[in-house]
């Protein structure tokens, strides 16, 4: 009789241990699922929309440049300020170019094929040399550029930028902060900027007047914030307030190796 009682006790103990293990396993799965959801939430919270910087390199003697400029100017006006940023950089001694615009174009292209118009969407993320459509039709070119822009606006960036501008002693001063909002180490970057003037005619609505000297970012650790400042070489001391209001600065982070622009910010 005692023998059977012992067997019953052992069976009950075995069933208790099995039940306990099932409870522990269920709790572990629940916690793991919750952690995964919180992790995914963190990724969404720390992802910021990636603005699009479009650099259009043109020359005053280029017959097809006005068509490219017209399409991109009109498209830029249709978006929220700062989402699509157009910079019209004249090159090759047409009277509106600068040493900085020529040097930047040479840096992009190197020994490759050169010619205007030449358009770079977030740096070397995408390049359109010549018109977007070889047919030359203005509507097809417009639609082609728009498709490229819409595609890039679906992307996200691991970096956020904030900045403001002031005028001191006739110089434009830009101060701000960049932040790595991702959980990854970012390396081989630099921060720079463009100053453009809001002109009155096509090819000059976003005329690049100055490009800042690059500031290297060897690495940016996860969640790290870093302050920056730039001073433009332009002498704005003789300008009226209305004229000063037509100068804008664009700050951007660019990969030194791939030449992709990681994030840009229109200082308003």
N, C-alpha and C positions, 0 to 999 in steps of 0.2 A: 504493500500500500504506500509506504513511504517512497518507494521507488517511483511510483506513478506521480506522486505529488511533486517530486523533484523534477520529473520530466515536464510537468505542467508549468512549474516555475521557470524552468529554462526557456520554454517556448514563449512565455509571456515576456521574459527579459529580452529575448531575441526580437520579438515583435516591437517592443518599446524602442530598442536601439534602431531598428529599421525606420520607425516613424520619426524618431529624432533626426536621423540622417536626411530624410526627405524634407523636413522642415528647414533644416540648415541649408540644403541645396536650393530650395525655393527662395529663401531670403537672399542667398548669394546671387541668383539669377536676377532677382528684382533690383538689387543694388547695382549690378553690372549694367542692366538696361537703363536705369536712371542716370548712371554716370555717363553712358554713351549719349543719352539725350542731352544732358547738360553740356557735354563736350561739343556736340553739334550746334547747340545754341550759342556757345561761345564763339564758334567759327562764324556763325551768321552775324552775331553782334559786332565782331571785330573786322568784318569785311566792309570796305567802303567802296562806293561806286568809283570806277576809274574814268576820270575826265579824258577827253581826247584833244591832244595838241596836234594841229595840222600845220605843217611848215611847207609853204608854197614858195619855191625858188623860181624867180622870174627875171626877165630882162626887158627893158623898155623897147628894144628892137625886135622882140619875139612876136611873130604874127599870131600865134595860137595862145599866148599867155592870157590875153584879155578874156578869152572864153573860159579858161580854167578858173581865173580869178572871179569872174561873174558867178559861176556856179557855186563855188565854195563860199563866197561872200553871202550870197542869198541863202544858202543852207545854214550858215552860221547864225544868221539873224533869226532863224526859226526855232532855235533851241534856247533853253534857259541860260542866261549869261554864266559863263564859266564851265558849262558842260562840254561845249565844242569851242575850242579856242583856235582862231586862225591867225597865223603870223606870215605876212607877205614879205619875204626877204629878197631884195633885189641883189643881183650879182653881176660881175663882169663889166665894171666901169661904165654903167649907164647913167651915172650922176646921182643915183639914189642908193647905191650900194655902200657898204662899209667894209673895212678890213675884216671885221668879225663875221659878217654874213658870208663873205667869200671863203674865209677859213673854215666856217662850219660846213659849208657845202663840200669843200674838199675833204674834210674829215669824214663825212658821210660816204662819199662816193669813192675816194681813194683813186686807184688806177682804173676804176670801172668806167662805163659809158656815161658821159655827161651831156646834158642838154636841158633846155627849158621849154615848157614848164616841167618842173620836177617836184612831186608832192610826196611828203613823208607823213604817215599817220602814226602818231606816237613813236617817232623816230623810225628805226628800221623794222618796226612791227609789220609795216606794209608800205610799199613804195609804188607809186604810179609815175613812170617817166613818160612825158608827153601827155596827151589828153587821156581821159579815162576810157573813151571810146574812139577808136581810129576812124570811125565813120564821119566824125566831125559834127554830127547833129547835136545841137545844144540840149535838146530834151533828153536824148539818150545819155549824154555826158552827165547831165544833172542827176538822172536816175542812177547812173553808175556810181557817182560820188556819194549819193545818199545811201545806197546799199552798204558801201564800205563804212560810212559813219555809223549807221545803225548797228552794224555788226560789232564795232569796237565799243559801243556804248553798253553792250551787254556784259562787259568784263568788269572784274573787281580788282582792287589794288591792296597790297599789304601795307601801304603807307598812306598816312593822312598828312596834309599840309595846312597850316594856317599862317597868315601873314598880313601885315598892314604896311602902308607906305606913307611917307611924310616928305616934305621939302624943307631942307635946312641949307641956308646959304646958297640957294640955287641948285642944290644937288638932290636928286631923288634917293631916299634912303628906304630900303626894304628890310624889315625885321620880322622874324617869325619863328615857327617851330615845326619840326617834322617828328613823326611818331611811327614806329614800327608796331602796327596793330595786330600783327600776326604772331604765331608761336614759332616762327622760323628765324634763323640767323640770316640776315641779308648782307651781302658782300659785293665788293667791286662796283660801287656806285659813286656818282658825284651829283652834287646839287648845283644848279645854275639858273639862269633866268634871262628873259628877253624883255626889252622895253619897246613898245610899239606906239606909234602916233596914229590917232584916228583921223584920217584924211577925208577929202571930199569927193574923190573920184575912184572908180574901179582900179584895182592894182595898188591903191594907196589908202584904202579904208583901214588896213591893219599894217601899216608900213613899219618894218623893223628899223629902229634907230640905234639900238645898243644891245649887246649881248654880254652878260656878266662873265667874268672869269670863273672857270669851274672850281668848286671846292670839293676835294676828295672826301668820300665816306668809306673808309676801309672796311668797316663793318657796323651793322646796326643790330644789336641784340633784341630778342623778343621783348616787346612792350617798352623798349627804350625810347626816350624822347631827347631831342637835341635842338638847341636854338641855333639860329643862323642870322646873318645880316649881309646886305650888299649895298654898295654905293655906286650909283651910275656915273659914268664919265661925262654924261651930257651936262652942258651948262644951260640951266633953265632960268637963270637969274633975271633975264630981260623979258620973260614971257608974262602975259596977263593971266589973271585967274582963269578966264575962259579957255585960254590956250593950255594952261597946266592941266585942266580937267580933261584934256584930250590925250593925255599920256597915261598909258597903262603898263603894268608890269605883270609878267607871267613867271612863276617859279616852277621848276620841274626837277624831278629826280630821274636820272638816266643811268642805265647799265653801261659801264665802260667797254665791256667785251661785245655784247650783242647789239649795243647802241639802241636798245629798246627804252622808251620812256615809260617808267613805272607808274608815275603819277605827276599831274600838273595842277596848278592852282592859279586862277586869275585874281590878282590883288585888286580889290574894288574899294 
